[in-house]
Amino acid sequence: MNSIIYNIEIKINKTLCYSDLFDYPLKKEELWKYLISSTKVEKELFDQVIKRSKAILKKREWYYLKGRDSIIKLRLGREKESVIKIRNSKKIVKIISKIPTVLFIGLSGALAMNNSDKDDDIDFFLITSEDAVWSTRFFVLIILAILGVKRKRNGKNISNSICLNMLITNNALSLRNIKKDLYLAHEITQLRPLFDRGNFYKTFLINNIWVKKYLINSLDIVVEDNKLNKVSKIDIMTIFLFKKLETFLKIVQMISIKRHQTTEFISENILAFHPHNYRGLILKKYEQRLKKYAI
């Protein structure tokens, strides 16, 4: 039994090491949901370890690593800022969701976890109709530019600007050809849905059940079904036009992208954009944390 308890303590502290990278102390239910483990842990035993273990530090409702209790105040401040950013995000989503090829919009990154600083941008994750990912991106960016919220490349003031962090088509939900690791597992399970045209969020999660290899409890959640919205004749015509323009608009955008391309992942049905390689950086820092705390 002692070895089982010790192993659970290790899993919990691994989880705290990862969340600590983002200055993010965890509540008990968050520790359970994002527990870094590939094997099932009995909930009753987990609760016992959390309650009795001296190796797991807690202040009020927050769990954290040794010497890191200061991040509690930081998280509380970021939660207040995140409320404002999410409110602004919903206003933008109401507009761009009018595009019929936009099937799903979710928040990713820090804001999805209510952990956004005032100066942070806002990351959107989109699912689009197949054969329309480039045309959808083109017109969404135009709308964001008109609204004055499009993130500018190398822009100094990115606060509240919108970054289309990732776009995938509805026939690429399994994220084929993208490396599956702890970082991506977190990005998927932390997504915060803002718009769903027809149950694509649940379908997306089902297609990525592999995340349980890293976060065994992460998909043990109830996802409400959404009825498929009726498609008008105008929507059908718009979708047809977008698909006709797909190749041309891909060429137009690729000309600009190639001038500044760094760590972007681009395929026929998956577009992943980010100004920095956070995946490699985060995973490297995570390994450093494990060594620092001898885990």
C-alpha positions as CSV (number, residue, x, y, z in Angstrom):
1,M,0.0,0.0,0.0
2,N,2.9,2.4,0.8
3,S,4.3,2.0,-2.7
4,I,0.8,2.7,-4.2
5,I,0.5,5.9,-2.1
6,Y,4.0,6.9,-3.0
7,N,3.2,6.5,-6.7
8,I,0.1,8.6,-6.4
9,E,2.1,11.3,-4.6
10,I,4.6,11.3,-7.5
11,K,1.8,11.6,-10.0
12,I,0.3,14.5,-8.1
13,N,3.6,16.4,-7.8
14,K,4.3,15.8,-11.5
15,T,0.9,17.4,-12.2
16,L,1.9,20.4,-9.9
17,C,5.2,20.7,-11.7
18,Y,3.5,21.1,-15.0
19,S,0.9,23.6,-13.8
20,D,3.7,25.5,-11.9
21,L,5.2,26.3,-15.3
22,F,2.2,28.6,-15.8
23,D,2.2,30.0,-12.2
24,Y,-1.0,28.1,-11.8
25,P,-1.8,26.5,-8.4
26,L,-4.5,23.8,-8.6
27,K,-7.7,23.1,-6.8
28,K,-8.4,19.5,-5.8
29,E,-10.8,18.8,-8.7
30,E,-8.3,20.3,-11.1
31,L,-5.5,18.0,-9.7
32,W,-7.8,15.1,-10.4
33,K,-8.8,16.1,-13.9
34,Y,-5.3,16.9,-15.0
35,L,-3.5,14.2,-13.1
36,I,-0.5,13.2,-15.2
37,S,-0.9,9.4,-15.3
38,S,-1.4,6.8,-18.0
39,T,-3.0,4.3,-15.5
40,K,-6.2,4.7,-13.6
41,V,-6.0,5.9,-10.0
42,E,-8.8,5.0,-7.6
43,K,-10.7,8.2,-6.7
44,E,-11.1,7.2,-3.1
45,L,-7.4,6.5,-2.7
46,F,-6.5,9.8,-4.5
47,D,-8.7,11.6,-2.0
48,Q,-7.0,9.9,1.0
49,V,-3.5,10.8,-0.3
50,I,-4.5,14.4,-1.0
51,K,-5.9,14.7,2.5
52,R,-3.1,13.0,4.5
53,S,0.2,13.3,2.5
54,K,2.8,15.7,3.9
55,A,4.6,15.7,0.6
56,I,1.7,17.7,-1.0
57,L,1.4,21.3,0.0
58,K,-1.9,23.1,0.4
59,K,-3.0,26.6,1.4
60,R,-6.8,27.0,1.7
61,E,-8.2,25.3,-1.5
62,W,-4.9,25.6,-3.5
63,Y,-2.2,23.0,-4.1
64,Y,1.3,24.0,-5.1
65,L,5.0,23.2,-5.1
66,K,7.3,24.0,-2.1
67,G,8.2,27.7,-2.0
68,R,5.6,28.6,-4.6
69,D,2.6,29.7,-2.5
70,S,3.0,33.2,-4.0
71,I,1.3,32.0,-7.3
72,I,-2.0,31.7,-5.5
73,K,-2.4,35.5,-5.4
74,L,-1.2,35.7,-9.0
75,R,-3.8,33.2,-10.2
76,L,-6.6,35.1,-8.4
77,G,-5.6,38.3,-10.1
78,R,-5.4,36.6,-13.5
79,E,-8.9,35.1,-13.0
80,K,-10.3,38.7,-12.7
81,E,-8.6,39.8,-15.9
82,S,-9.7,36.6,-17.7
83,V,-13.4,37.4,-17.0
84,I,-13.0,40.6,-19.0
85,K,-11.1,38.9,-21.9
86,I,-13.7,36.1,-22.1
87,R,-16.5,38.7,-22.2
88,N,-14.8,40.4,-25.1
89,S,-14.1,37.1,-26.8
90,K,-17.7,36.2,-26.8
91,K,-18.6,39.4,-28.6
92,I,-16.1,38.6,-31.4
93,V,-17.3,35.0,-31.6
94,K,-20.9,36.1,-32.2
95,I,-19.7,37.9,-35.3
96,I,-17.2,35.5,-36.9
97,S,-19.6,32.5,-36.2
98,K,-21.9,34.0,-38.8
99,I,-19.5,32.6,-41.4
100,P,-21.2,29.2,-42.3
101,T,-17.8,27.4,-42.7
102,V,-17.0,28.1,-39.1
103,L,-18.2,25.0,-37.2
104,F,-16.5,25.4,-33.8
105,I,-14.7,28.2,-32.0
106,G,-12.9,27.6,-28.7
107,L,-10.4,29.4,-26.5
108,S,-7.0,27.8,-26.1
109,G,-3.9,28.7,-24.1
110,A,-3.9,30.6,-20.8
111,L,-7.3,32.3,-21.2
112,A,-9.0,28.9,-21.5
113,M,-7.9,28.3,-18.0
114,N,-8.8,31.7,-16.7
115,N,-5.0,32.4,-16.3
116,S,-4.5,35.3,-18.7
117,D,-2.5,38.5,-17.9
118,K,-3.8,41.9,-18.9
119,D,-1.2,42.2,-21.7
120,D,-1.9,38.7,-23.2
121,D,-3.5,38.1,-26.5
122,I,-6.5,35.8,-27.0
123,D,-6.0,32.4,-28.8
124,F,-8.8,31.0,-30.9
125,F,-9.1,27.4,-32.0
126,L,-11.4,26.8,-35.0
127,I,-12.9,23.8,-36.7
128,T,-14.0,24.6,-40.3
129,S,-15.8,22.8,-43.1
130,E,-13.5,20.6,-45.2
131,D,-11.9,22.1,-48.2
132,A,-12.5,25.6,-46.7
133,V,-9.8,26.1,-44.1
134,W,-7.8,28.7,-46.0
135,S,-10.8,30.6,-47.2
136,T,-12.3,30.6,-43.7
137,R,-9.1,31.9,-42.2
138,F,-8.9,34.6,-44.9
139,F,-12.3,36.0,-44.2
140,V,-12.1,35.6,-40.4
141,L,-8.8,37.6,-40.5
142,I,-10.5,40.3,-42.5
143,I,-13.3,40.6,-39.9
144,L,-10.8,40.7,-37.1
145,A,-8.9,43.5,-38.9
146,I,-12.0,45.5,-39.4
147,L,-12.9,45.1,-35.8
148,G,-9.4,46.2,-34.8
149,V,-8.6,43.1,-32.9
150,K,-6.4,41.1,-35.3
151,R,-3.0,40.3,-33.8
152,K,-0.3,41.9,-35.9
153,R,2.9,40.0,-36.6
154,N,5.6,41.2,-34.2
155,G,3.2,43.7,-32.8
156,K,4.3,45.3,-29.5
157,N,0.9,45.8,-28.0
158,I,-1.0,42.4,-28.3
159,S,-3.4,42.9,-25.3
160,N,-6.8,41.6,-26.2
161,S,-5.9,41.0,-29.9
162,I,-7.1,37.8,-31.4
163,C,-4.7,35.1,-32.7
164,L,-6.0,32.3,-34.8
165,N,-3.8,29.8,-33.1
166,M,-5.1,26.7,-34.8
167,L,-7.6,25.8,-37.6
168,I,-8.5,22.3,-38.6
169,T,-11.2,20.9,-40.9
170,N,-14.0,18.7,-39.8
171,N,-12.4,15.7,-41.5
172,A,-9.1,16.1,-39.6
173,L,-10.3,16.0,-36.0
174,S,-7.8,13.3,-35.0
175,L,-4.9,15.7,-35.7
176,R,-3.1,13.2,-37.8
177,N,0.6,13.9,-38.4
178,I,0.8,16.2,-35.4
179,K,3.1,14.9,-32.6
180,K,1.1,13.5,-29.7
181,D,2.6,14.5,-26.3
182,L,1.8,15.9,-22.9
183,Y,1.7,19.5,-24.2
184,L,-0.9,18.7,-26.9
185,A,-2.9,16.6,-24.5
186,H,-3.2,19.6,-22.2
187,E,-4.1,22.0,-25.1
188,I,-6.9,19.7,-26.1
189,T,-8.4,19.0,-22.7
190,Q,-8.1,22.7,-21.7
191,L,-10.1,24.0,-24.7
192,R,-13.0,26.2,-23.7
193,P,-15.9,26.0,-26.2
194,L,-17.5,29.3,-27.2
195,F,-19.4,28.3,-30.3
196,D,-20.4,24.9,-31.6
197,R,-22.5,24.6,-34.8
198,G,-23.2,20.9,-34.4
199,N,-21.6,18.8,-31.7
200,F,-18.1,19.2,-33.1
201,Y,-16.5,19.7,-29.7
202,K,-17.7,16.3,-28.4
203,T,-16.6,14.6,-31.7
204,F,-13.2,16.3,-31.5
205,L,-12.7,14.9,-28.0
206,I,-13.8,11.4,-29.0
207,N,-11.3,11.6,-31.9
208,N,-8.5,12.4,-29.5
209,I,-9.1,9.8,-26.8
210,W,-5.3,9.2,-26.9
211,V,-4.9,12.1,-24.4
212,K,-5.8,9.6,-21.7
213,K,-2.3,8.2,-22.3
214,Y,-1.0,11.3,-20.5
215,L,-4.1,12.6,-18.6
216,I,-6.1,9.6,-17.6
217,N,-9.0,11.5,-16.1
218,S,-9.1,14.4,-18.5
219,L,-12.1,13.3,-20.6
220,D,-14.2,12.0,-17.8
221,I,-16.6,15.0,-18.3
222,V,-20.1,15.4,-19.6
223,V,-20.3,17.2,-22.9
224,E,-23.8,18.5,-23.8
225,D,-25.0,17.7,-27.3
226,N,-25.9,20.6,-29.6
227,K,-28.5,20.3,-32.3
228,L,-27.2,20.9,-35.8
229,N,-28.2,24.4,-37.0
230,K,-30.3,24.6,-40.1
231,V,-28.3,25.7,-43.2
232,S,-30.0,28.3,-45.3
233,K,-29.7,28.7,-49.1
234,I,-27.4,31.7,-48.5
235,D,-25.2,29.6,-46.3
236,I,-25.0,26.8,-48.9
237,M,-24.0,29.3,-51.6
238,T,-21.4,30.9,-49.3
239,I,-19.9,27.5,-48.5
240,F,-19.8,26.7,-52.2
241,L,-18.0,30.0,-52.9
242,F,-15.5,29.5,-50.1
243,K,-14.6,26.1,-51.5
244,K,-14.2,27.5,-55.0
245,L,-11.8,30.2,-53.6
246,E,-9.9,27.8,-51.4
247,T,-6.9,27.2,-53.7
248,F,-6.5,30.8,-54.7
249,L,-6.7,32.1,-51.1
250,K,-4.3,29.5,-49.9
251,I,-1.7,30.7,-52.5
252,V,-2.3,34.3,-51.5
253,Q,-1.8,33.6,-47.8
254,M,1.2,31.3,-48.3
255,I,3.0,34.1,-50.0
256,S,2.8,36.1,-46.8
257,I,3.4,33.1,-44.5
258,K,6.6,32.0,-46.3
259,R,8.2,35.4,-45.8
260,H,8.0,35.0,-42.0
261,Q,7.6,31.3,-41.5
262,T,9.1,29.9,-38.3
263,T,7.5,27.0,-36.3
264,E,4.1,26.9,-38.1
265,F,2.6,23.6,-39.0
266,I,0.8,23.7,-42.3
267,S,-1.0,20.9,-44.1
268,E,-4.1,20.5,-46.3
269,N,-6.5,20.5,-43.4
270,I,-4.5,21.7,-40.4
271,L,-3.0,25.1,-39.8
272,A,-1.2,25.7,-36.6
273,F,0.3,29.2,-36.0
274,H,2.2,30.5,-33.1
275,P,5.0,33.1,-33.0
276,H,7.1,30.8,-30.7
277,N,7.8,27.1,-30.3
278,Y,6.0,26.8,-26.9
279,R,5.7,23.1,-27.1
280,G,9.5,22.4,-27.0
281,L,10.1,25.2,-24.5
282,I,7.4,24.0,-22.1
283,L,8.3,20.3,-22.2
284,K,12.0,21.2,-21.6
285,K,11.1,23.4,-18.6
286,Y,8.8,20.6,-17.3
287,E,11.7,18.1,-17.3
288,Q,13.8,20.7,-15.5
289,R,11.1,21.1,-12.8
290,L,11.0,17.4,-12.3
291,K,14.8,17.3,-11.7
292,K,14.7,20.3,-9.4
293,Y,12.1,18.7,-7.2
294,A,13.6,15.2,-7.5
295,I,10.5,13.7,-9.0
